[in-house]
């Protein structure tokens, strides 16, 4: 707790616009580009929580898709981000492209498919704000991105290249994903991976496990949830450090385990620990993990040395936890992603 007064001072400096590179919250430079690869889609969220899809009286459309959420989350926090993926050449596809532009996300790598629709997902909100999904993708445009449509200039100038596993499920998107990640790796870009398990989209649980693990060892940074650890280890205890360490590969720089409202755990070659979350009233948990990733990557893109400094990494993760917490207080993912000011304000309130 000894460095909390320093935190208050540094956060106050941020709010006053005199950002100083202290306490793991460095200035965000324009060159610190994070390129996010994968799906962007429309989530249809019930207007009333706690009902099944069949019983929901109405749905509100909200832009979504984990990699796109992360890209917008980074931009909203003042960072530099780009999105690479494919949507339909349809009303929803153009709407999504406009949302990226409105949020200052570079969309040069976005492609429009004339023959396939933008993906849709109907999301059930249980009374506790947790979700269940029903997807419309047969096939949707995001699955049809081809290697020859990739913007390799954009990929190779990134500081961090971030992706999930949904883009690995079907061809041709799978080959495009692997080619994009290889180009990034060869250019010395840091690879960030959030598997973002969506079992209904995979042919089977076994194919999901295999697909997710097939690119595991190439990532520099991996973020997983407790549920994903249980799934990947076939039912082992996600709270057991020995179980988590089994997922740590020799070249991994940072493994993050999110625990919802309880915060996160972090593991590097040298150290590990837990950072407490911010308790809030959950309305809709959609996008919370993406907001956490955005908070983390926006800071790492500016200063990768955070990975070697546990105190500063802990401060950065405290910031990321608050990003996730604020996102669950509103419906939808992108509409709920917080600004930097909102996050710093929330942190100041917790230490005041």
N, C-alpha and C positions, 0 to 999 in steps of 0.2 A: 504493500500500500504506500510505501515511502515516496514513490515517484508521482503520486496523484496530484500534488500541488503543481508540479512541473507540467503535468497533462493539462490542468485547468488553464495555466498561462499560455501554453502552446495553442490550445483550442481557441482561446480568446483572440490570439494573434491571427488565427485563420479567419475568424468571423470578422475581424477588423480589416481583413484584406492584406495583412502583413505576413503572408505565409512564410514560415521558416522551416527548413528541413530538420525537424526535431521529432522525437517520440514516434518514429515509424510512420509519420504522415508527411512525406516529403512533398514539395511543390510538384504539381503535375506538369510535365513538359510536353509540348506538341509532338516531339519526336517519339514519345513513349507509346507507340501504336500497338493496340491489341486487336488482332484480326480474329473474328469469331466465325466458325464454319458450321453449316448444318441447316436445320429446318427453321422456317418461319411459317406460322399458321394462324388461323383464327380459333380462339377458344370461345365456346358458347357456355357462359356461366349462368346458372339459375339465379333468378332475382330473389328467391327465398332459399335460405340454407336449410339443410336437414331433410330434404325431400329427394326421392329417387328421380331419375330422368323422366320417367313416365308421369310422375305426379307434379313435377315442376310446372307452374302456370306460364312462365315466360323465361326467356334467356336473353342475357345481355352479351353482345359480341365484344370480345377483347382480343387485341393482338397478342400473340404468344409464340412459343417455340423457344426452348432453352437457350440455344446459342444467340438468337436475336435478343432475348431478354438480357443476356449478359452484355451484349454490345450496347444496348440502350442504357443499361445500368451504369456502365463505365462512363458513357458520355454525360449522363445526368450528374455524375459525381465530379464532372470537370475534366475527365480523361479523354484520350483520343482513341476512337474505336472504328472498326469497319466490319461489315457483315458480308459473307460470301455464301450464297445459296440460291435456290430456285423457287419461284412462285408461279402460279398460273398467269397467263395473259388474260386476266379477268378483273372484274371490279375489286375483288378482295385482294388480289395480287398488287394492283396499283395502290390500293389503300395502305397495304403494308409497306410498300416502298416509300410512300409519302410520310408514314409514321417514322421511318428511319431518318428521312431527311429533316423532318421537324425536330427530331431529337439530336441533330448534329452527328449522326452516324454516317460514315462514308459508305455509300451503297454502290460504288463502281463495280463491285464484284457480284452484284445481284443479276440474275438472269430470269427471263420470262418465257414460259413454255406455252406455245400456241395450242398444243393438243391435250394438255392435262390441267386439271383444276388445282387451285390453291387448297392445301390440306385444311380440314376442319376437325376440331375435337370438341365433343360435348363433355362437360365436366360436372360431375355430381359433387356438390358440397355437403358433406355430412355436418351434423350440428356442431361438431368440434372444429370445423373449418378444414378438415382433411378431405382429400379428393379421390374420386374414381373417374376413369376416363372411358369414353367411347369414341373411337377414331373413324374418320371417313378418308381413306387413302387407298384407292384401288385403280391404278396408282395415282398418287398426287404428284404435283410438279417437283416437290423437293427431292423425291426419289429418283428423278430423271436427270439430275445434273451430271454432265459428262466431263471427263478430264480435259477435253479440248475447249471447254467453256471457262476454265479456271483462269483467274487473273494472277499469274505467277509473280508479276512485279509487285503487286500489293502484298502477297503472301511473304515474299522474301524480305520486304522492308519492315516487317513487323518486329517488335521486341518480343511479343508473346503471340503464339498461335493457339487458339482455344477451340475445343470441339467436344462432342458427346459421342454416344454409340448408336443413336438412331440412324445416322447416316451410313452405318455399316451393314444394315439389314438386307438391302437389296442392291443389285446392279441396275444402272451403271454408277449410282451414287457412291457405292462402296469403293470402286476403283478410283473415283475422283477424290474421295476422302484420303485414301492411302497415298496417292500421288501428291496431294496438297501437303500432307504432313511430312512426307519425305523431302519435298522441296524446302519446306520450312526448316527441318532438321539440318539439311545440308548447308543452309545459309546461316546456321548458328542461332536460329530463333528458338526461344524457350517454348516447349510444348506443354500445354495445360489441358487436362482431361477430366471431364465430369461425366461418368458413364450414363447418369440420368436414366436408370432402368425403367422401361415401360414394357412390361411383360406381354401385354396384349398385342404388341406390334411384331413380336418375334414368332417364328413358327413353333417354337417349344422353349421350355425353360433351359434345356440343355444347350440349344443353339444360342440362346441369349448369353449364357455363361461363357460359352466358347468364343462368341463374337466379341464380347466385352473384354475378355482376357487376351484376345489375339493381338491387341495393340498396346497392352498394358506396359510392357517393358520399354517402350520407346518414349513414354511421357516423362517429363521432368517434374511436373506438379500434378497430383491427382487429388480430387475431392470426392469423397463418397459419404453416403449416409449410413446410419447404423443398419437399416434394413438391407442396404446393398452389400454390406459386409457379411451379414447372415446369408444372403443369397449366394454370394461368390464363394464363401467357404462351406457351403452346403449345410447351413444350420448351426455353425459354431457361434460362440458368445461374442457379440460385437464390442462388449465392454472389457474384454480380456486383451491386455496389451500384447500378449504373445500371439493371439489370433490375428490382431491387426498387423503385427510385424511380419507375419507370413506373406502379407500383400505388399511388403516393402521390397522393391527390387534394387539391385546394386547401384543403378544410375539415378535413382529417384532423389530429388532435392527436397521435396516436401510432400507429405501425405496428410491430408486434412480429413477429419471425420466430423460431420455435422450431427448435432444431437437436438435439432429443433430448438425449443425454447431454452434448453439447458446450455446452449453455446456450442463449443467445438473442442476437439482434441487435435494436436499437431504432432507430427513425427518427422524428424530429420535424421541424418546419419549420427549427429552429435547429441541431440537433445529431444525431449518430448514433454508434453504437458497438456493442460486444459485451460480454456478461457471461458469464463461464465457468460451466459447470454443475458439479454434484457427481457424481462417478463412483460408481456403485453396481452391485451385481449385479442385473440385470433379470430378474424372474420373469414379469411380465405388464405390458405397457405401457399397458393399458386405463386411461383416465382421467388419464394423466400430463399431457396438454395441458390438460385441464379443471382439474386441480389448479394448474397454472401460472396459468391465467386467474383462478381463485379467489384465489390469492395476490396477484395484481396488482390485481384489482378491490376486494378487501377493503381494501387500502391506499389506492387512489385514491378510494374512496367517502368515506373519512375526510378526505382532503386532496388535492383536485384540483390544488393548486399544485405537486405533485410533477412534473407535466408540464412545468413551466418550469425545474426545478432538476435539472441532469444528475447531480450527485453523489448527491442523495437518490433520484432515479429509479433509478440504478444499484444503490443499496442495496436498494431495493424489489424490483428484478428479481433480485437475488441471493437474496432471500427466496423469490421465486416459483420460481426454478430449483430450490431445495431442496424446495419443496412438490411439484414434479413428480418429482424424483428419489426421494423417499421413497415416492411412490405406486406406483412400478414394482417395489418390493421385496415386494409382496403381490399375491395374485390378486384380480381384480375391481376395479371403480372405486370405488364408494362405501365398501365396507369398508376400502379401502386409503388413503383420503384422510386426511392427517395433521392433528393438532391443532397449535395455535400453539406449545405447549410443545415438541412433538417437533421442529418446524422450528427453533426457536431453539436447542434442545439440539444438533441436527446442525450448525448454523452455528458454535456455540461450539467444537465438536470440531474443525472445520476450521481455526479460527484459533488454537486453543490451542497 
